[in-house]
């Protein structure tokens, strides 16, 4: 794959290589992609945690009705 990412990004890649964080451009790109993937996963986890926290707040405030496991079993076996 041959891509043109532009001068500012090329300079950033060169600085990363010069500092010894990667041996070549391919390593920099691979590390950047993995870091971006981890960032997305962390953001997804944060959003799920936030949603669960909101729902738990609703449950604890009595705004969401609860159903026992036995009731759920009865409903699905009908």
FITORKE-854031 format. One line per 3 residues: number of its first residue (from 1); their letters; for each residue x, y, z of C-alpha. Coordinates in steps of 0.05 Angstrom, whole numbers, padded with zeros to 5 digits. Example, Ala and Ser with C-alpha at 12.3 -4.5 7.8 and 13.67 -1.06 7.14 Angstrom:
BEGIN
1> AS> 00246 -00090 00156  00273 -00021 00143 $
// end
This chain:
BEGIN
1> XXX> 00000 00000 00000  00027 00067 -00019  -00006 00127 00013 $
4> XXX> 00008 00202 00015  -00006 00228 00085  00021 00298 00077 $
7> XXX> 00082 00335 00101  00062 00348 00174  00049 00273 00185 $
10> XXX> 00112 00253 00149  00151 00300 00195  00117 00271 00256 $
13> XXX> 00136 00201 00232  00208 00223 00222  00211 00253 00293 $
16> XXX> 00184 00188 00322  00237 00148 00285  00292 00197 00304 $
19> XXX> 00273 00190 00378  00280 00114 00371  00207 00096 00384 $
22> XXX> 00204 00058 00318  00254 00034 00267  00218 00054 00204 $
25> XXX> 00155 00086 00176  00117 00020 00174  00129 00009 00249 $
28> XXX> 00104 00079 00264  00040 00068 00224  00028 00000 00255 $
31> XXX> 00037 00027 00326  -00008 00086 00310  -00063 00040 00284 $
34> XXX> -00058 -00005 00346  -00059 00055 00392  -00120 00082 00356 $
37> XXX> -00155 00015 00361  -00141 00013 00436  -00167 00084 00443 $
40> XXX> -00232 00065 00408  -00241 00003 00452  -00229 00045 00515 $
43> XXX> -00281 00096 00491  -00331 00041 00477  -00320 00013 00547 $
46> XXX> -00328 00082 00578  -00394 00092 00540  -00420 00024 00562 $
49> XXX> -00400 00039 00634  -00435 00106 00630  -00498 00074 00603 $
52> XXX> -00498 00020 00657  -00487 00074 00711  -00546 00114 00684 $
55> XXX> -00591 00052 00684  -00569 00032 00754  -00586 00102 00777 $
58> XXX> -00655 00093 00748  -00663 00026 00782  -00639 00052 00849 $
61> XXX> -00685 00112 00844  -00744 00064 00833  -00757 00091 00763 $
64> XXX> -00746 00023 00729  -00787 -00037 00750  -00748 -00099 00767 $
67> XXX> -00766 -00170 00749  -00741 -00230 00787  -00703 -00286 00752 $
70> XXX> -00759 -00334 00770  -00810 -00288 00737  -00768 -00283 00675 $
73> XXX> -00762 -00359 00673  -00838 -00365 00680  -00849 -00316 00623 $
76> XXX> -00802 -00351 00574  -00828 -00421 00589  -00901 -00404 00575 $
// end
